[in-house]
């Protein structure tokens, strides 16, 4: 049975947001364009504009926050996310207290140290300890 217009619009919006979230998560903000999102979603750029008129609108709609002003911070956040995901994967695999765990902790601390060296409210005093808890 053919989909009605409302179902088609909902499906298109879901494809846009899912693809945009993946691209914004995997790449710095300044490397993600509407054209890139459309291509990855199998759509035309024109299919995005009825839902999101600008790139900042797209970011806000998909990520729920204002777009980053500094792509270096986006990269740092990506580095931290990768390090934390690695720790979670190791933890899920029961690999605590191994050389891989120690390397992942070092990587996470290094990423946080870089973030802590940037101006703003992200100082060590304002975030919880990075020490592992059992």
C-alpha positions as CSV (number, residue, x, y, z in Angstrom):
1,X,0.0,0.0,0.0
2,X,1.5,3.4,-1.0
3,X,2.4,5.7,1.9
4,X,0.4,8.8,2.4
5,X,2.1,12.3,2.3
6,X,2.4,12.5,6.1
7,X,4.1,9.1,6.3
8,X,6.5,10.1,3.5
9,X,7.4,13.4,5.3
10,X,8.0,11.6,8.6
11,X,10.2,9.1,6.9
12,X,12.2,11.8,5.1
13,X,12.7,13.7,8.3
14,X,13.8,10.5,10.1
15,X,16.3,9.8,7.4
16,X,17.7,13.4,7.6
17,X,18.0,13.4,11.4
18,X,19.5,9.9,11.7
19,X,22.1,10.7,9.0
20,X,22.9,14.2,10.3
21,X,23.3,12.9,13.8
22,X,25.8,10.3,12.6
23,X,27.7,12.7,10.5
24,X,27.8,15.4,13.2
25,X,29.0,12.9,15.7
26,X,31.7,11.3,13.5
27,X,33.0,14.5,11.9
28,X,33.8,18.1,12.9
29,X,31.0,20.6,12.4
30,X,32.7,22.5,9.7
31,X,33.2,19.3,7.6
32,X,29.4,18.4,7.6
33,X,27.3,20.1,4.9
34,X,23.7,19.8,3.9
35,X,25.0,18.4,0.6
36,X,27.0,15.7,2.5
37,X,24.0,14.8,4.7
38,X,21.7,14.6,1.7
39,X,24.0,12.4,-0.2
40,X,24.5,10.0,2.8
41,X,20.8,9.9,3.3
42,X,20.1,9.2,-0.4
43,X,18.2,12.5,-0.8
44,X,18.6,15.7,-2.6
45,X,19.7,18.9,-0.8
46,X,16.3,20.3,-1.6
47,X,14.7,17.6,0.5
48,X,16.4,19.0,3.6
49,X,15.3,22.6,3.3
50,X,11.6,22.2,4.1
51,X,12.7,20.9,7.5
52,X,15.9,22.8,8.2
53,X,16.7,26.1,6.4
54,X,20.3,26.5,7.6
55,X,23.1,24.4,8.9
56,X,22.7,25.8,12.5
57,X,19.0,25.0,12.4
58,X,19.9,21.5,11.3
59,X,22.4,21.1,14.1
60,X,19.9,22.4,16.7
61,X,17.1,20.2,15.5
62,X,19.3,17.1,15.4
63,X,21.6,17.6,18.3
64,X,19.4,19.6,20.6
65,X,22.0,22.2,21.4
66,X,23.4,25.4,19.7
67,X,26.0,24.7,17.0
68,X,29.6,24.8,18.1
69,X,31.4,28.1,17.4
70,X,34.8,26.5,17.4
71,X,35.4,23.3,15.4
72,X,38.5,22.6,17.5
73,X,36.2,22.0,20.5
74,X,34.1,19.7,18.3
75,X,37.2,17.7,17.6
76,X,38.2,17.6,21.2
77,X,34.7,16.4,22.2
78,X,35.0,13.7,19.5
79,X,38.3,12.6,20.9
80,X,36.8,12.4,24.4
81,X,33.8,10.5,23.1
82,X,36.0,7.9,21.3
83,X,38.1,7.4,24.4
84,X,35.0,7.0,26.6
85,X,33.5,4.5,24.1
86,X,36.7,2.5,24.1
87,X,36.6,2.4,27.9
88,X,33.0,1.3,27.8
89,X,33.7,-1.4,25.2
90,X,36.6,-2.7,27.3
91,X,34.5,-2.6,30.5
92,X,31.7,-4.5,28.8
93,X,34.2,-7.1,27.6
94,X,35.5,-7.6,31.1
95,X,38.9,-6.2,30.2
96,X,39.5,-4.0,33.3
97,X,42.9,-3.8,34.7
98,X,44.6,-4.9,31.4
99,X,47.1,-3.1,29.3
100,X,44.4,-2.1,26.9
101,X,42.4,-0.6,29.8
102,X,45.4,1.4,31.0
103,X,46.0,2.7,27.5
104,X,42.3,3.7,27.2
105,X,42.4,5.5,30.5
106,X,45.5,7.4,29.5
107,X,43.9,8.3,26.2
108,X,40.8,9.6,28.0
109,X,42.8,11.6,30.5
110,X,44.9,13.1,27.7
111,X,41.7,14.2,25.8
112,X,40.3,15.7,29.0
113,X,43.6,17.5,29.7
114,X,43.4,19.1,26.3
115,X,39.8,20.1,26.9
116,X,40.8,21.5,30.4
117,X,43.4,23.7,28.8
118,X,40.8,25.5,26.7
119,X,39.1,28.6,28.2
120,X,35.6,28.1,29.5
121,X,33.7,26.3,32.3
122,X,35.2,22.9,31.7
123,X,38.0,23.0,34.3
124,X,39.0,20.1,36.4
125,X,37.4,21.6,39.4
126,X,34.0,21.6,37.7
127,X,33.9,18.0,36.5
128,X,33.9,14.7,38.3
129,X,37.1,12.8,38.8
130,X,38.2,10.6,35.9
131,X,39.2,7.9,38.4
132,X,37.5,4.5,37.6
133,X,34.9,3.3,40.1
134,X,34.1,-0.3,40.9
